[in-house]
Amino acid sequence: MRSAAPLRGLLSFSLAGKFTFLSLAGIATVFAIVFAAENLAWAQEYKVLLFILPTLAVVLFTSWLVRRVTRPLRDLEGAVAVIERDYDLTRRARALSSDEVGQVAARINKMLDWMSELVLRVQQNTRDLEASSGRLHQASAALSESATAQLDVEFGAGAPAARARAQKRAEILEVLARLEEAAAA
């Protein structure tokens, strides 16, 4: 298991660092082999092969590294697409590395935590507002009934009294409507 540690250290570089290191290492390897081949008599016959094999190794390693870098990006894009499509704030992006992709995944997860908390707060505030609105509506109805009863006692029966009651009722209802509007805002 110790042999994987240097490779793991290489993969913890930033994306730019990984590709820079790979390019420099590949170029240095190819030149070292070609230089060594020029000084060896037996290598003169295999000079082209000694150039092609390290170049092929660098190309294969580069393609492996590109897949290793782009796979987390594809996974991250897929996780974000699922979250967007399903509105599922419980899903999380996998942060498998400490490079830029891993940091973005960690930030997305923190943002999702924040958004989940925000949704819970909005839901709680909505429930509180609905309860307050219901209590205000009940108080308004009780006040209206009480005011009507008081007007009946104060003005009595008859046409002039009915008009006075209607006018007072309209004033009271207007005040109650304003109170409800203020409470709704």
C-alpha positions in Angstrom: 0.0 0.0 0.0 2.9 2.4 0.5 3.6 2.5 -3.3 0.3 4.3 -3.9 1.3 7.2 -1.6 3.6 9.0 -4.1 0.9 8.7 -6.8 -1.7 10.0 -4.3 0.6 13.0 -3.6 0.8 13.7 -7.3 -2.9 13.6 -7.7 -3.4 16.1 -4.9 -1.9 18.9 -7.0 -4.1 21.5 -8.6 -5.3 20.6 -12.1 -2.8 23.0 -13.7 0.0 21.5 -11.5 -0.9 18.0 -12.6 -0.7 18.8 -16.3 2.4 20.9 -16.0 4.2 18.2 -14.1 3.0 15.6 -16.6 4.2 17.6 -19.5 7.6 18.3 -18.0 8.1 14.8 -16.9 7.1 13.4 -20.3 9.4 15.7 -22.2 12.3 15.0 -19.9 11.8 11.3 -20.1 11.7 11.3 -23.9 14.8 13.5 -24.2 16.7 11.4 -21.7 16.0 8.2 -23.6 16.9 9.7 -27.0 20.1 11.2 -25.5 21.0 7.9 -24.0 20.3 6.1 -27.2 22.7 8.3 -29.1 25.6 7.3 -26.8 24.9 3.5 -27.0 25.9 1.6 -30.1 23.2 -1.0 -29.8 20.5 1.7 -29.3 21.3 3.3 -32.7 19.3 0.5 -34.4 16.3 1.0 -32.1 16.5 4.8 -31.9 13.0 5.3 -33.4 11.5 2.6 -31.2 13.2 4.1 -28.1 11.6 7.4 -29.0 8.1 6.0 -29.8 7.8 3.8 -26.6 8.3 6.6 -24.0 6.1 8.9 -26.1 3.4 6.3 -26.1 3.8 5.8 -22.4 3.4 9.6 -21.9 0.3 9.6 -24.1 -1.2 6.7 -22.2 -0.5 8.3 -18.8 -1.9 11.6 -20.0 -5.1 10.0 -21.2 -5.4 8.2 -17.8 -4.8 11.4 -16.0 -7.3 13.3 -18.1 -9.9 10.6 -17.4 -9.1 10.8 -13.7 -9.6 14.6 -13.7 -12.7 14.7 -15.9 -14.5 11.9 -14.2 -15.0 13.9 -11.0 -16.1 16.9 -13.1 -18.7 14.6 -14.9 -19.9 13.2 -11.5 -20.2 16.8 -10.1 -22.1 17.9 -13.2 -24.4 14.9 -12.9 -25.1 15.5 -9.2 -26.0 19.1 -9.8 -28.2 18.1 -12.8 -30.1 15.6 -10.5 -30.5 18.2 -7.8 -31.8 20.7 -10.3 -34.2 18.3 -12.0 -35.6 16.7 -8.8 -35.4 19.8 -6.5 -33.7 17.3 -4.1 -31.7 19.4 -1.6 -30.8 16.2 0.3 -28.5 15.0 -2.5 -24.8 15.8 -2.2 -21.9 16.0 -4.6 -19.0 13.6 -3.9 -15.8 15.5 -3.0 -13.2 12.8 -3.6 -10.1 15.0 -3.9 -8.7 18.2 -2.5 -8.0 19.8 -5.9 -10.3 22.5 -7.4 -13.0 19.9 -8.3 -13.1 18.6 -4.7 -13.2 22.2 -3.4 -16.1 23.0 -5.7 -18.0 19.9 -4.7 -17.5 20.8 -1.0 -18.8 24.4 -1.7 -21.8 23.0 -3.5 -22.6 20.8 -0.5 -22.3 23.7 1.9 -24.6 25.8 -0.4 -27.1 22.9 -0.4 -27.0 22.8 3.4 -27.7 26.5 3.5 -30.5 26.2 1.0 -32.1 23.3 3.0 -32.0 25.4 6.2 -33.5 28.4 4.3 -36.4 26.2 3.0 -37.1 25.0 6.5 -37.1 28.5 7.8 -39.5 29.7 5.1 -41.8 26.7 5.8 -41.8 27.5 9.5 -42.5 31.2 8.9 -45.3 30.3 6.5 -46.9 28.1 9.2 -46.5 30.9 11.8 -48.0 33.5 9.4 -51.0 31.2 8.6 -51.7 30.7 12.3 -51.5 34.5 13.0 -53.7 35.2 10.1 -56.3 32.7 11.3 -56.2 34.2 14.8 -56.6 37.7 13.4 -59.5 36.6 11.2 -61.3 35.1 14.3 -60.7 38.3 16.3 -62.0 40.4 13.5 -65.2 38.3 13.2 -65.7 38.4 17.0 -65.2 42.2 17.0 -67.6 42.6 14.1 -70.3 40.6 15.9 -69.7 42.5 19.1 -69.9 45.8 17.3 -73.2 44.8 15.6 -74.7 43.8 18.9 -73.6 47.1 20.5 -75.1 49.1 17.6 -78.4 47.3 18.0 -78.5 48.1 21.7 -77.4 51.7 21.1 -79.6 52.7 18.1 -82.5 50.3 18.7 -84.9 49.3 15.8 -86.5 51.3 13.0 -85.4 52.8 9.7 -83.3 55.7 11.0 -81.6 53.4 13.5 -81.0 50.8 10.8 -79.3 53.4 8.6 -77.1 54.6 11.5 -76.2 51.0 12.3 -75.3 50.3 8.7 -73.1 53.4 8.6 -71.3 52.5 11.8 -71.0 48.9 10.7 -69.4 50.1 7.4 -66.9 52.2 9.3 -66.0 49.3 11.6 -65.7 46.9 8.7 -63.4 49.4 6.9 -61.2 49.7 10.0 -61.1 45.9 10.3 -60.2 45.6 6.6 -57.3 48.0 7.1 -56.2 45.9 10.1 -56.3 42.7 8.1 -54.3 44.4 5.2 -51.7 45.6 7.7 -51.4 42.2 9.2 -51.1 40.5 5.8 -48.3 42.9 4.8 
